[in-house]
Each structure stands twice: as structure tokens, then as C-alpha cells.
Amino acid sequence: MTASTWLFWALASAVFAALTAVFAKIGIEGVDSDLATLIRTAVIIVVLAAFVYATGKWSNPLELSTRTWFFLVLSGLATGASWVCYFRALKLGNASQVAPVDKLSLVLVAIFAFAFLGERPSLREWLGIAMVGAGVVVLALKK
């Protein structure tokens, strides 16, 4: 995979994540945040199922290893918990504050990847990660 390929998809992810915050903030007005999360999840399931089918990427999930299942289930549980927390935070706070704090996940990913995956960011990369963390603090304290 070339650098430009992953970068394109990462930038697209950032754009869609930003739209998620804006659309969700509007969509949760007058709706319980947990119900809103359920509706969002149902939409994702339908769209992804159609996408996997249409692109011919379907394979029997029962043929996946136990290890793969275990970590995908853990990832799904973490995603669900993240979404529930995110929607509750959006219900209570400003999107311009909630979304940056949510991006503290970037700092945590770097720390977890260092601790559990053996990844070793350079000093320059750690500096950038620290700057993101500092930016989160500045944005979260906005009054």
C-alpha cells in the first residue's frame, strides 16, 4: 500500500468523522442519545452489508480464527462504548468541544500502540502527538 493510498483514506475518514459530529449534534435534538446511537448503528449495518455484498467481499465469517473473532468482538465493544459516550457528550456539550476531546484518542492510540503493539514513534512524532494532546486541553477548556 502506498503512502498516498492510506493518506487518502485517512483524510476521508477525518472528513466523515467531522460530518458525523455535526450531523449527530443536529440529529440528537429531542432524542435520547442511546436511541440515536442505535439508529446510527442500524444504518451502518445496512450500508456496510450492502457494500460488502456489492463489492463481492463477502466470505464466511465462521471460517475466521478464534483470535480474529476475539479481537474483532473486543473492537466492536470498544466502538459501541465509544459511540454511546460520544453521543451522550454531544447531547450535553458543544460539538466544537466534544469532537476535539474525542480526538484525544490519537494520543491514546500512540501510547497503546507503543505499549501493546511495539510501535516506536520517532521523537518528531511524539512531539506532534504531545501537541495534539495540548490542543485538546486548550479546546476543552474553551468557555
GROMACS elastic network, one bead per residue, 0.5 to 0.9 nm:
[ bonds ]
;  ai    aj funct       b0    kb
    1     4     6  0.83397   500
    1     5     6  0.64385   500
    1     6     6  0.71041   500
    2     5     6  0.52815   500
    2     6     6  0.67764   500
    2     7     6  0.86789   500
    3     6     6  0.56045   500
    3     7     6  0.60932   500
    3     8     6  0.85959   500
    4     8     6  0.59592   500
    4     9     6  0.86866   500
    5     8     6  0.52724   500
    5     9     6  0.65360   500
    5    10     6  0.86694   500
    6     9     6  0.52576   500
    6    10     6  0.60177   500
    6    11     6  0.85582   500
    7    11     6  0.60184   500
    7    12     6  0.84379   500
    8    11     6  0.52551   500
    8    12     6  0.61522   500
    8    13     6  0.85786   500
    9    13     6  0.60455   500
    9    14     6  0.86344   500
   10    14     6  0.63240   500
   10    15     6  0.88004   500
   11    14     6  0.50009   500
   11    15     6  0.63190   500
   11    16     6  0.86939   500
   12    15     6  0.50961   500
   12    16     6  0.62123   500
   12    17     6  0.84718   500
   13    16     6  0.51747   500
   13    17     6  0.59477   500
   13    18     6  0.85244   500
   14    18     6  0.61304   500
   14    19     6  0.86170   500
   15    18     6  0.51758   500
   15    19     6  0.63008   500
   15    20     6  0.86044   500
   16    20     6  0.59974   500
   16    21     6  0.87620   500
   17    21     6  0.65178   500
   17    22     6  0.89333   500
   17    99     6  0.88178   500
   18    21     6  0.53609   500
   18    22     6  0.66120   500
   18    23     6  0.87518   500
   18    99     6  0.77908   500
   19    22     6  0.51475   500
   19    23     6  0.59091   500
   19    24     6  0.81849   500
   20    23     6  0.52605   500
   20    24     6  0.57199   500
   20    25     6  0.83053   500
   21    24     6  0.52041   500
   21    25     6  0.60183   500
   21    26     6  0.86773   500
   21    86     6  0.89341   500
   21    87     6  0.87990   500
   21    90     6  0.77794   500
   21    95     6  0.62082   500
   21    96     6  0.86303   500
   21    98     6  0.84699   500
   21    99     6  0.66650   500
   22    25     6  0.52779   500
   22    26     6  0.64622   500
   22    27     6  0.85971   500
   22    95     6  0.67902   500
   22    96     6  0.89579   500
   23    26     6  0.52826   500
   23    27     6  0.59426   500
   23    28     6  0.86404   500
   24    28     6  0.59284   500
   24    29     6  0.87654   500
   24    36     6  0.82320   500
   24    40     6  0.89548   500
   24    87     6  0.74255   500
   24    90     6  0.76516   500
   24    91     6  0.89145   500
   24    95     6  0.89346   500
   25    28     6  0.56243   500
   25    29     6  0.70429   500
   25    87     6  0.80931   500
   25    90     6  0.59574   500
   25    91     6  0.68985   500
   25    94     6  0.82111   500
   25    95     6  0.65940   500
   26    29     6  0.59260   500
   27    30     6  0.83181   500
   27    31     6  0.77863   500
   27    36     6  0.77027   500
   28    31     6  0.50421   500
   28    32     6  0.69262   500
   28    33     6  0.62611   500
   28    36     6  0.63142   500
   28    87     6  0.79623   500
   28    90     6  0.81867   500
   28    91     6  0.66181   500
   29    32     6  0.83408   500
   29    33     6  0.89459   500
   29    91     6  0.75729   500
   31    34     6  0.85004   500
   31    35     6  0.70566   500
   31    36     6  0.66288   500
   31    91     6  0.89782   500
   32    35     6  0.53827   500
   32    36     6  0.62995   500
   32    37     6  0.87640   500
   32    88     6  0.85604   500
   32    91     6  0.83875   500
   33    37     6  0.61561   500
   33    38     6  0.86758   500
   33    84     6  0.73161   500
   33    85     6  0.89750   500
   33    86     6  0.89818   500
   33    87     6  0.54512   500
   33    88     6  0.55097   500
   33    89     6  0.88995   500
   33    90     6  0.83906   500
   33    91     6  0.65878   500
   34    37     6  0.50028   500
   34    38     6  0.62877   500
   34    39     6  0.87520   500
   34    83     6  0.89490   500
   34    84     6  0.61744   500
   34    87     6  0.73364   500
   34    88     6  0.75146   500
   35    38     6  0.50121   500
   35    39     6  0.62853   500
   35    40     6  0.86189   500
   36    39     6  0.51554   500
   36    40     6  0.61696   500
   36    41     6  0.85653   500
   36    87     6  0.76735   500
   37    40     6  0.50441   500
   37    41     6  0.60613   500
   37    42     6  0.86047   500
   37    80     6  0.85643   500
   37    83     6  0.66477   500
   37    84     6  0.62646   500
   37    87     6  0.67669   500
   38    41     6  0.50542   500
   38    42     6  0.61698   500
   38    43     6  0.86840   500
   38    84     6  0.88974   500
   39    42     6  0.51191   500
   39    43     6  0.63117   500
   39    44     6  0.86915   500
   40    43     6  0.52168   500
   40    44     6  0.63008   500
   40    45     6  0.87898   500
   41    44     6  0.50130   500
   41    45     6  0.62231   500
   41    46     6  0.87534   500
   41    80     6  0.86527   500
   42    45     6  0.51197   500
   42    46     6  0.63250   500
   42    47     6  0.86444   500
   43    46     6  0.52778   500
   43    47     6  0.61051   500
   43    48     6  0.84538   500
   44    47     6  0.52060   500
   44    48     6  0.58766   500
   44    49     6  0.83017   500
   45    48     6  0.53037   500
   45    49     6  0.59417   500
   45    50     6  0.85330   500
   46    49     6  0.52230   500
   46    50     6  0.62218   500
   46    51     6  0.86091   500
   47    50     6  0.52142   500
   47    51     6  0.61210   500
   47    52     6  0.86756   500
   48    52     6  0.59997   500
   48    53     6  0.84011   500
   49    52     6  0.52553   500
   49    53     6  0.61116   500
   49    54     6  0.84550   500
   49    58     6  0.87793   500
   50    53     6  0.51720   500
   50    54     6  0.58798   500
   50    55     6  0.84761   500
   51    54     6  0.51146   500
   51    55     6  0.60386   500
   51    56     6  0.84748   500
   51    57     6  0.84305   500
   52    55     6  0.54065   500
   52    56     6  0.61926   500
   52    57     6  0.51102   500
   52    58     6  0.57209   500
   53    56     6  0.52454   500
   53    57     6  0.62662   500
   53    58     6  0.57903   500
   54    57     6  0.77874   500
   54    58     6  0.88461   500
   55    58     6  0.81052   500
   56    59     6  0.86170   500
   58    61     6  0.84983   500
   59    62     6  0.87775   500
   59    63     6  0.82190   500
   60    63     6  0.56864   500
   60    64     6  0.76909   500
   61    64     6  0.55128   500
   61    69     6  0.86845   500
   62    65     6  0.80929   500
   62    69     6  0.89827   500
   64    67     6  0.82727   500
   64    68     6  0.63233   500
   64    69     6  0.67027   500
   65    68     6  0.51642   500
   65    69     6  0.63137   500
   65    70     6  0.85853   500
   66    69     6  0.50662   500
   66    70     6  0.60013   500
   66    71     6  0.86761   500
   67    70     6  0.50283   500
   67    71     6  0.62811   500
   67    72     6  0.85049   500
   68    71     6  0.54109   500
   68    72     6  0.60142   500
   68    73     6  0.84391   500
   69    72     6  0.51262   500
   69    73     6  0.59224   500
   69    74     6  0.84714   500
   70    73     6  0.52695   500
   70    74     6  0.62454   500
   70    75     6  0.86342   500
   71    75     6  0.59951   500
   71    76     6  0.84624   500
   72    76     6  0.60408   500
   72    77     6  0.85573   500
   73    77     6  0.61512   500
   73    78     6  0.85566   500
   74    77     6  0.50881   500
   74    78     6  0.61442   500
   74    79     6  0.85218   500
   75    78     6  0.50722   500
   75    79     6  0.60359   500
   75    80     6  0.85497   500
   76    80     6  0.60699   500
   76    81     6  0.85296   500
   77    80     6  0.51035   500
   77    81     6  0.61361   500
   77    82     6  0.84772   500
   78    81     6  0.51122   500
   78    82     6  0.60112   500
   78    83     6  0.85774   500
   79    83     6  0.61183   500
   79    84     6  0.86319   500
   80    83     6  0.51231   500
   80    84     6  0.61875   500
   80    85     6  0.85763   500
   81    84     6  0.52026   500
   81    85     6  0.61591   500
   81    86     6  0.84440   500
   82    85     6  0.51986   500
   82    86     6  0.59083   500
   82    87     6  0.85684   500
   82   102     6  0.89364   500
   83    87     6  0.60251   500
   83    88     6  0.84333   500
   84    87     6  0.53956   500
   84    88     6  0.62216   500
   84    89     6  0.86188   500
   85    88     6  0.51575   500
   85    89     6  0.60911   500
   85    90     6  0.85938   500
   86    89     6  0.50796   500
   86    90     6  0.61312   500
   86    91     6  0.85769   500
   86    98     6  0.76215   500
   86    99     6  0.83104   500
   86   102     6  0.73856   500
   87    91     6  0.60768   500
   87    92     6  0.86646   500
   88    91     6  0.50269   500
   88    92     6  0.63928   500
   88    93     6  0.85604   500
   89    92     6  0.51798   500
   89    93     6  0.57487   500
   89    94     6  0.83283   500
   89    95     6  0.85625   500
   89    98     6  0.63679   500
   90    93     6  0.51508   500
   90    94     6  0.63582   500
   90    95     6  0.59240   500
   90    97     6  0.88650   500
   90    98     6  0.62369   500
   90    99     6  0.83230   500
   91    94     6  0.81248   500
   91    95     6  0.88849   500
   93    96     6  0.85160   500
   93    97     6  0.70197   500
   93    98     6  0.64308   500
   94    97     6  0.53142   500
   94    98     6  0.60742   500
   94    99     6  0.85106   500
   95    98     6  0.50009   500
   95    99     6  0.57413   500
   95   100     6  0.84388   500
   96    99     6  0.59502   500
   96   100     6  0.68797   500
   96   139     6  0.80804   500
   96   140     6  0.88080   500
   97   100     6  0.57538   500
   97   101     6  0.65109   500
   97   102     6  0.87687   500
   97   136     6  0.86613   500
   97   139     6  0.61393   500
   97   140     6  0.54479   500
   97   141     6  0.83166   500
   97   142     6  0.75224   500
   98   101     6  0.53277   500
   98   102     6  0.61189   500
   98   103     6  0.87649   500
   98   140     6  0.75476   500
   99   103     6  0.63717   500
  100   104     6  0.69364   500
  100   135     6  0.81770   500
  100   136     6  0.56659   500
  100   137     6  0.88424   500
  100   139     6  0.68157   500
  100   140     6  0.73125   500
  101   104     6  0.52884   500
  101   105     6  0.80553   500
  101   133     6  0.88923   500
  101   136     6  0.54687   500
  101   137     6  0.76579   500
  101   139     6  0.76970   500
  101   140     6  0.63376   500
  102   105     6  0.60977   500
  102   106     6  0.86612   500
  102   136     6  0.86069   500
  103   106     6  0.56559   500
  103   107     6  0.78607   500
  103   132     6  0.83981   500
  103   133     6  0.87012   500
  103   136     6  0.75122   500
  104   107     6  0.53732   500
  104   108     6  0.65108   500
  104   109     6  0.86840   500
  104   132     6  0.74784   500
  104   133     6  0.62342   500
  104   136     6  0.64896   500
  105   109     6  0.58375   500
  105   110     6  0.84899   500
  106   109     6  0.51415   500
  106   110     6  0.63932   500
  106   111     6  0.87986   500
  106   129     6  0.73673   500
  106   132     6  0.78846   500
  106   133     6  0.83390   500
  107   110     6  0.52633   500
  107   111     6  0.64016   500
  107   112     6  0.87012   500
  107   129     6  0.57303   500
  107   130     6  0.73215   500
  107   132     6  0.72271   500
  107   133     6  0.63270   500
  108   111     6  0.50322   500
  108   112     6  0.59545   500
  108   113     6  0.82936   500
  109   112     6  0.50627   500
  109   113     6  0.57540   500
  109   114     6  0.82955   500
  110   113     6  0.51273   500
  110   114     6  0.60710   500
  110   115     6  0.86068   500
  110   119     6  0.81210   500
  110   120     6  0.87941   500
  110   121     6  0.77991   500
  110   126     6  0.83508   500
  110   129     6  0.76439   500
  111   114     6  0.51085   500
  111   115     6  0.61880   500
  111   116     6  0.85557   500
  112   116     6  0.57189   500
  112   117     6  0.73897   500
  112   119     6  0.89565   500
  113   116     6  0.53483   500
  113   118     6  0.63325   500
  113   119     6  0.55468   500
  113   120     6  0.81504   500
  114   117     6  0.58816   500
  114   118     6  0.50473   500
  114   120     6  0.58786   500
  114   121     6  0.77553   500
  115   118     6  0.61565   500
  115   119     6  0.77704   500
  116   119     6  0.80658   500
  117   120     6  0.89978   500
  121   124     6  0.78871   500
  121   125     6  0.55778   500
  121   126     6  0.62159   500
  122   125     6  0.50497   500
  122   126     6  0.62302   500
  122   127     6  0.85646   500
  123   126     6  0.50688   500
  123   127     6  0.61502   500
  123   128     6  0.87122   500
  124   127     6  0.50897   500
  124   128     6  0.64108   500
  124   129     6  0.87523   500
  125   128     6  0.50605   500
  125   129     6  0.61784   500
  125   130     6  0.85775   500
  126   130     6  0.60409   500
  126   131     6  0.85016   500
  127   130     6  0.50623   500
  127   131     6  0.61775   500
  127   132     6  0.87173   500
  128   132     6  0.63064   500
  128   133     6  0.86917   500
  129   132     6  0.51137   500
  129   133     6  0.63393   500
  129   134     6  0.87264   500
  130   134     6  0.61767   500
  130   135     6  0.85291   500
  131   135     6  0.60397   500
  131   136     6  0.85654   500
  132   136     6  0.61871   500
  132   137     6  0.87555   500
  133   136     6  0.51190   500
  133   137     6  0.64958   500
  133   138     6  0.88549   500
  134   137     6  0.51568   500
  134   138     6  0.63364   500
  134   139     6  0.87244   500
  135   138     6  0.50615   500
  135   139     6  0.61123   500
  135   140     6  0.84040   500
  136   139     6  0.51907   500
  136   140     6  0.58898   500
  136   141     6  0.85220   500
  137   140     6  0.51242   500
  137   141     6  0.61915   500
  137   142     6  0.88271   500
  138   141     6  0.54170   500
  138   142     6  0.66351   500
  139   142     6  0.52817   500
  140   143     6  0.84920   500
